[in-house]
Amino acid sequence: MDFRGKAIGVRSPVLHPFLHPFLNFVLCLSAYVVPLGAEAAVPGKVQAPVVAYASGDLVRLARKETLQFNKEPFLAAPKGQEFTVFKHEPGKGVVYLAFVQKEGGMIAVTLPEDALELVAPDGWMYLLRGAQAFRDQRFEDAGKLLANAGQDAGYKALATAILARVEALTAAGRQVLQVEADATLKGAPEAYAARLAAVQGRFLEWVGGGRELAADLSNRGYSSLALAVDEGIDKLSARVCAKKDAAAAPVVVPASRLAREEMAAKVRQAAFAVVRCRQAMAVRRMVEAKSYIEEGLGAEPARPELKTMQKKVLAEIADAEDRYNAALSNQKRNLPQALLALERGLKTCADLPQLQKLREELSGALEEKTAPPVTPVFLSTAKTATPVATLEEGRRLYMTRCTQCHDLEMLDSRSAGAWKTEVSGMARRAKIDEAQQNVIVQYLAAAQVVAAQAPARKSE
């Protein structure tokens, strides 16, 4: 693909989003390009297919992993989180991915290539990518992508309108260039001038229609499509209407009807909102995600992926609010049920303010059910032969290492065997060795007994 610029330097801790051409390219894509796949073949040896991710591809984590930055652990990432690819060299073991920090800077993080899977493109992905292919003057790609977009009933009308305009513009442009290159016709200056004026006139008419299409797309809230189409017209016009004879009068191309600088800023803002929203949703911060969606839709009102995420986020927040109400109603009459509703609510929406406040109010009771301290009462209830020092170390590791990735869970949410499996599965991410795993498991086994017998204290 005809990408411009180079991939972001992975050793740069933070890059301002407007300073790097590749980054601007990725943001304008909204992290979507048509996926490219490749298989690595070794003569005489059967190998599993190796996927080659292209810059801008959207990928999804197939398992829990830890993001790496400069080869150091950076942040836990849950299964299902989606990322934009910056760079991938198949067989090197890692994929460089875009990550937006809270302060707004973007960095390149890495994940193992075998932990990722490609997100299949939908009609919107094809549509946006097709418009951008036209912008980049890759006309054959543009035609194929827009045709694919037209297979989606939801985008058929848009794709058909853009494809018709793109094909007409490119055909008219080719006619102009063919006439200009016709040596035989140039031998008859008057005929040549008349023919050139005619084909240039038709091209300019199509340019005018293209400007109208871009303005219509903008008015309908599709700023990213409008900008790509309008910029493509500029590039095509510069090639077709380039002044080749100093004595010839310049060709006046219909001007853009868009406030391009302002629109480009809004497209970047919407694209950033998409990336940030994905990150917030992955860690169940739905209130934060909602704010990014509102910001993005304010910049580009018809952005489809933002609208899709908005439905999901609002539903999750509503569910968390229901959990909060259930926890509140059970707070004084059925504390175990209140704690269960609180935990489930936080799993749905970890940053719902009322749930966070209730968690603080019930912190003591919650601690008894998630990570009870090793006290004389604990030891008496657990009836375990495990040394006190081992139990205390297990609790310390559990509360410090395991909470790097998620909040503590109710001890009765898993059996003792399931807890052992979970700790083993999380060990690499939490950087705990086998001996530390055993210490955590011993604490959890004892803590489960204590939690099961903890009195259902009523809240004051």
C-alpha positions in Angstrom: 0.0 0.0 0.0 1.1 3.5 -0.7 1.5 4.7 2.8 3.2 8.0 3.5 5.7 8.5 6.3 7.5 6.0 8.5 6.3 4.2 11.6 6.6 5.9 14.9 9.9 5.5 16.7 9.3 3.0 19.5 11.9 4.6 21.8 10.1 7.9 21.8 8.2 8.1 25.1 5.6 10.5 23.9 4.9 12.1 20.5 2.5 15.0 20.0 -0.2 13.8 17.6 0.3 16.6 15.0 4.1 16.2 14.7 4.4 12.9 12.9 3.1 12.3 9.4 2.5 8.6 10.0 0.6 9.2 13.1 -1.6 11.8 11.4 -2.2 9.2 8.7 -3.2 6.5 11.2 -5.5 8.9 13.1 -7.2 9.9 9.9 -7.8 6.3 9.1 -9.4 5.9 12.5 -7.3 2.8 12.8 -9.0 1.0 9.9 -7.5 -0.3 6.7 -8.3 -3.4 4.8 -6.4 -6.3 6.4 -3.5 -7.9 4.6 -2.5 -11.5 5.2 0.5 -13.5 4.2 1.8 -17.0 4.8 5.5 -17.7 5.5 6.5 -20.8 3.4 9.6 -22.9 4.3 10.6 -25.4 1.6 10.0 -29.0 2.7 8.4 -28.0 6.0 4.7 -27.5 6.8 4.0 -24.4 8.7 1.0 -22.7 10.2 0.0 -19.5 8.3 1.7 -16.4 9.6 -0.5 -13.2 9.5 1.3 -10.1 8.3 -0.4 -7.0 9.8 -0.3 -3.8 7.8 0.1 -0.3 9.3 -3.3 0.8 10.4 -4.9 -2.6 10.8 -7.3 -3.1 13.6 -6.4 -6.1 15.8 -7.8 -7.7 18.9 -6.2 -9.5 21.8 -7.0 -13.2 21.8 -5.8 -13.6 25.4 -4.8 -11.6 28.5 -1.4 -10.0 28.0 0.8 -7.2 29.3 1.7 -4.3 27.0 5.5 -3.8 26.7 7.1 -0.4 26.2 10.8 -0.3 25.4 10.9 -4.0 26.3 9.6 -3.4 29.8 6.1 -4.2 31.2 3.8 -1.2 30.8 0.2 -2.0 31.4 -2.1 -5.1 31.6 -4.4 -5.6 28.6 -7.5 -7.8 28.8 -8.6 -10.3 26.3 -10.7 -8.6 23.6 -9.0 -5.2 23.7 -8.5 -3.7 20.3 -5.5 -1.8 19.0 -4.2 -0.1 15.9 -1.1 -1.6 14.3 1.9 0.8 13.8 4.4 -1.7 12.5 4.8 -5.5 12.1 7.6 -7.5 10.7 6.3 -11.1 10.5 8.4 -13.6 12.4 10.0 -11.0 14.7 7.6 -12.0 17.5 6.0 -8.7 18.3 3.6 -6.2 16.8 4.0 -2.4 17.5 0.7 -0.9 18.4 -0.8 2.6 19.1 -1.5 3.6 22.6 -2.9 7.0 23.7 -1.8 8.1 27.2 -4.0 10.1 29.5 -2.2 13.3 28.8 -2.9 12.9 25.1 0.4 11.7 23.8 0.7 8.6 21.7 3.3 5.9 22.2 4.1 2.6 20.4 3.7 -0.4 22.7 4.2 -4.1 21.7 2.4 -7.3 22.1 3.3 -10.9 21.0 2.2 -11.4 17.4 0.6 -14.8 18.3 -1.6 -13.1 20.9 -3.4 -11.0 18.3 -6.1 -11.6 15.7 -7.3 -9.4 12.9 -10.7 -7.6 13.3 -12.7 -8.4 10.1 -13.6 -5.2 8.2 -17.2 -4.0 8.0 -18.9 -1.8 5.5 -17.7 1.4 7.2 -14.0 0.2 7.2 -14.2 -0.5 3.5 -15.9 2.8 2.8 -13.4 4.9 4.8 -10.5 3.0 3.4 -11.8 3.4 -0.2 -12.2 7.2 0.2 -8.6 7.3 1.6 -7.3 5.2 -1.3 -8.7 7.8 -3.7 -7.1 10.5 -1.5 -3.8 8.7 -2.0 -4.4 8.3 -5.7 -4.6 4.5 -5.6 -7.6 4.4 -7.9 -7.7 0.6 -8.4 -7.7 0.0 -4.7 -10.3 2.7 -4.2 -12.7 1.0 -6.7 -12.4 -2.4 -5.1 -12.8 -1.1 -1.5 -15.8 1.1 -2.4 -17.4 -1.8 -4.2 -16.9 -4.0 -1.1 -18.5 -1.2 1.0 -21.5 -1.3 -1.3 -22.1 -4.9 -0.4 -23.2 -3.7 3.1 -26.8 -2.5 2.9 -26.1 0.1 5.5 -23.5 1.8 3.4 -24.6 1.0 -0.1 -26.0 4.4 -0.9 -22.9 6.2 0.3 -20.5 3.8 -1.3 -22.3 4.0 -4.6 -22.3 7.8 -4.7 -18.6 8.0 -3.9 -17.6 5.3 -6.3 -19.6 6.9 -9.1 -17.9 10.2 -8.5 -14.4 8.7 -8.1 -14.7 6.7 -11.3 -16.0 9.7 -13.3 -13.2 11.9 -12.0 -10.5 9.4 -12.8 -11.9 8.7 -16.2 -12.1 12.4 -17.1 -8.6 13.0 -15.8 -7.2 10.2 -17.9 -8.9 11.7 -21.0 -7.2 15.0 -20.3 -3.8 13.4 -19.9 -4.3 11.2 -23.1 -5.1 14.3 -25.2 -2.1 16.1 -23.8 0.1 13.1 -24.7 -1.3 12.7 -28.2 1.5 13.7 -30.6 -0.6 13.3 -33.7 -3.3 15.7 -32.4 -0.7 18.2 -31.4 0.3 18.4 -35.1 -3.0 20.2 -35.6 -2.8 23.0 -33.0 -6.4 24.3 -33.4 -7.9 20.8 -33.2 -5.7 20.0 -30.3 -6.7 23.2 -28.4 -10.4 22.6 -29.0 -10.1 18.9 -27.9 -8.1 19.8 -24.8 -10.5 22.5 -23.8 -13.4 20.1 -24.2 -11.9 17.3 -22.0 -10.7 19.8 -19.5 -14.1 21.3 -19.3 -15.7 17.9 -18.6 -13.0 17.2 -16.0 -13.7 20.5 -14.3 -17.4 19.8 -14.3 -16.7 16.5 -12.5 -14.5 18.3 -10.0 -17.3 20.7 -9.2 -19.6 17.7 -8.6 -16.9 16.1 -6.4 -16.7 19.3 -4.3 -20.5 19.2 -3.9 -20.3 15.5 -2.8 -17.6 16.4 -0.2 -19.7 19.3 1.1 -22.8 17.0 1.3 -20.8 14.3 3.2 -19.6 17.0 5.6 -23.2 18.3 6.1 -24.3 14.8 6.9 -21.6 14.4 9.6 -19.1 12.2 7.7 -16.1 14.6 8.0 -13.5 11.8 7.5 -15.1 10.8 4.2 -15.5 14.4 3.1 -11.9 15.4 3.8 -10.5 12.3 2.1 -12.6 12.9 -1.1 -11.8 16.6 -1.2 -8.0 16.0 -0.7 -8.1 13.4 -3.4 -9.7 15.9 -5.8 -6.9 18.4 -5.0 -4.2 15.8 -5.8 -5.9 14.6 -9.0 -6.5 18.2 -10.2 -2.8 19.0 -9.6 -1.8 16.2 -11.9 -4.4 16.7 -14.6 -4.3 20.5 -14.7 -0.6 21.1 -14.2 0.6 24.0 -16.4 2.8 22.4 -19.1 3.2 25.5 -21.3 4.4 28.7 -19.9 2.3 30.6 -22.5 -0.9 28.8 -21.7 -3.5 30.2 -19.4 -3.8 28.4 -16.1 -6.7 26.1 -15.6 -9.0 27.3 -12.8 -10.1 24.4 -10.7 -13.3 24.7 -8.6 -12.3 25.5 -5.1 -13.0 23.4 -2.1 -16.2 24.2 -0.2 -14.9 22.8 3.1 -13.2 24.6 6.0 -10.3 22.2 5.5 -8.0 23.1 8.4 -10.9 23.1 10.9 -12.2 19.9 9.5 -8.8 18.1 9.6 -8.6 19.0 13.3 -12.1 17.6 13.9 -11.3 14.4 12.1 -8.1 13.9 14.2 -10.2 14.6 17.3 -12.8 12.0 16.4 -10.1 9.5 15.5 -8.4 10.0 18.9 -11.8 9.6 20.6 -12.2 6.2 18.9 -8.8 5.0 20.2 -9.3 6.4 23.7 -12.8 4.9 23.9 -11.5 1.5 23.0 -8.9 1.7 25.7 -11.4 2.9 28.4 -13.9 0.2 27.5 -11.3 -2.5 27.7 -10.7 -1.8 31.4 -14.5 -1.2 32.0 -14.2 2.5 32.5 -17.5 3.2 30.9 -18.0 6.7 32.3 -14.7 7.8 30.8 -15.5 6.1 27.5 -18.8 7.9 27.4 -17.0 11.3 27.7 -14.7 10.3 24.8 -17.7 9.3 22.7 -19.4 12.6 23.3 -16.2 14.4 22.4 -15.8 12.4 19.2 -19.4 12.8 18.1 -19.1 16.5 18.7 -16.3 16.5 16.2 -17.8 14.1 13.7 -21.5 13.5 14.4 -22.0 10.5 12.1 -18.9 8.5 13.0 -20.3 4.9 12.9 -17.9 3.2 15.3 -18.5 5.9 17.9 -22.3 5.4 17.6 -21.9 1.6 18.0 -19.7 2.0 21.0 -22.1 4.6 22.5 -25.0 2.0 22.5 -22.8 -0.5 24.3 -21.4 2.0 26.8 -24.8 3.5 27.7 -26.2 -0.1 28.2 -23.3 -1.0 30.5 -23.7 2.2 32.6 -27.4 1.5 33.0 -26.6 -2.0 34.1 -24.1 -0.8 36.6 -26.6 1.7 38.0 -29.1 -1.2 38.4 -26.4 -3.1 40.3 -25.7 -0.1 42.5 -29.4 0.3 43.4 -29.5 -3.4 44.3 -26.4 -3.1 46.5 -27.9 0.0 48.1 -31.2 -1.7 48.9 -29.4 -4.7 50.4 -26.8 -2.8 52.3 -28.5 -3.0 55.6 -30.7 -6.1 55.3 -28.5 -8.5 53.3 -24.9 -7.5 53.2 -23.6 -10.5 51.2 -26.1 -9.7 48.5 -25.0 -6.1 48.6 -21.4 -7.0 48.2 -22.2 -9.3 45.3 -24.1 -6.6 43.5 -21.3 -4.1 44.2 -18.7 -6.4 42.8 -20.7 -7.2 39.6 -21.5 -3.5 39.2 -17.8 -2.6 39.3 -17.0 -5.3 36.8 -19.5 -3.8 34.5 -18.5 -0.1 35.0 -15.4 0.3 37.2 -15.6 4.1 37.3 -19.3 4.7 38.1 -19.0 7.3 40.9 -21.8 6.0 43.1 -20.4 2.5 43.0 -16.9 3.8 43.9 -18.4 5.7 46.9 -20.3 2.6 48.0 -17.2 0.5 47.8 -15.4 2.9 50.2 -18.4 2.7 52.6 -18.3 -1.1 52.5 -14.5 -1.4 52.3 -14.3 -3.3 55.6 -17.0 -5.9 54.7 -15.6 -6.1 51.2 -12.1 -6.9 52.5 -13.5 -9.8 54.5 -14.9 -11.3 51.3 -11.9 -10.5 49.0 -8.7 -10.4 51.0 -9.1 -10.8 54.8 -6.1 -9.8 56.8 -4.1 -12.5 58.6 -5.2 -11.9 62.2 -5.7 -14.3 65.2 -9.3 -14.7 64.2 -8.3 -15.5 60.6 -5.9 -18.2 61.9 -8.5 -19.6 64.3 -11.2 -19.8 61.6 -8.9 -21.1 58.8 -7.5 -23.9 60.9 -4.5 -24.1 58.6 -1.0 -25.5 59.2 0.5 -22.9 56.8 3.0 -20.6 58.6 1.7 -17.1 59.4 4.7 -15.6 57.5 3.7 -17.5 54.4 0.0 -16.4 54.7 1.0 -12.8 55.2 3.4 -12.9 52.2 0.7 -14.6 50.1 -1.8 -11.8 51.0 0.8 -9.1 50.2 1.6 -10.6 46.8 -2.1 -11.1 46.0 -3.0 -7.6 46.9 0.0 -5.9 45.1 0.7 -8.1 42.1 -2.8 -9.3 41.2 -4.3 -5.9 41.5 -2.0 -4.5 38.8 -4.4 -6.0 36.3 -7.8 -6.0 38.0 -9.7 -5.4 41.2 -9.9 -8.1 43.8 -12.6 -10.6 43.3 -14.9 -12.3 45.8 -13.2 -15.4 47.2 -16.2 -17.5 46.6 -16.3 -16.7 42.9 -14.1 -19.7 42.2 -13.3 -23.1 43.7 -9.9 -23.7 45.3 -8.7 -25.5 42.2 -10.0 -22.7 39.9 -8.1 -20.1 41.9 -4.9 -22.2 41.5 -5.5 -22.3 37.7 -6.2 -18.6 37.6 -3.1 -17.6 39.6 -1.0 -19.9 37.3 -2.5 -18.3 34.2 -1.8 -14.7 35.5 1.7 -15.5 36.8 3.6 -14.3 33.7 1.7 -11.0 33.5 2.2 -10.4 37.2 5.8 -11.5 37.1 5.5 -14.0 39.9 7.5 -17.2 40.0 6.3 -20.7 40.9 7.2 -20.4 44.6 5.3 -17.1 44.8 2.3 -18.7 43.1 2.3 -21.4 45.7 2.4 -18.8 48.5 -0.6 -16.9 47.0 -2.6 -20.1 46.5 -2.0 -21.2 50.1 -3.2 -17.8 51.3 -6.3 -18.0 49.0 -7.2 -21.5 50.2 -7.2 -20.3 53.9 -8.9 -17.0 53.0 -11.7 -18.8 51.3 -12.5 -20.7 54.5 -12.5 -17.4 56.5 -14.6 -15.6 53.9 -17.2 -18.3 53.9 -17.6 -18.0 57.6 -17.4 -14.3 57.9 -20.4 -12.8 59.7 -22.8 -10.8 57.5 -22.3 -7.6 59.5 -24.9 -5.0 59.0 -23.7 -1.6 57.9 -24.1 1.1 60.5 
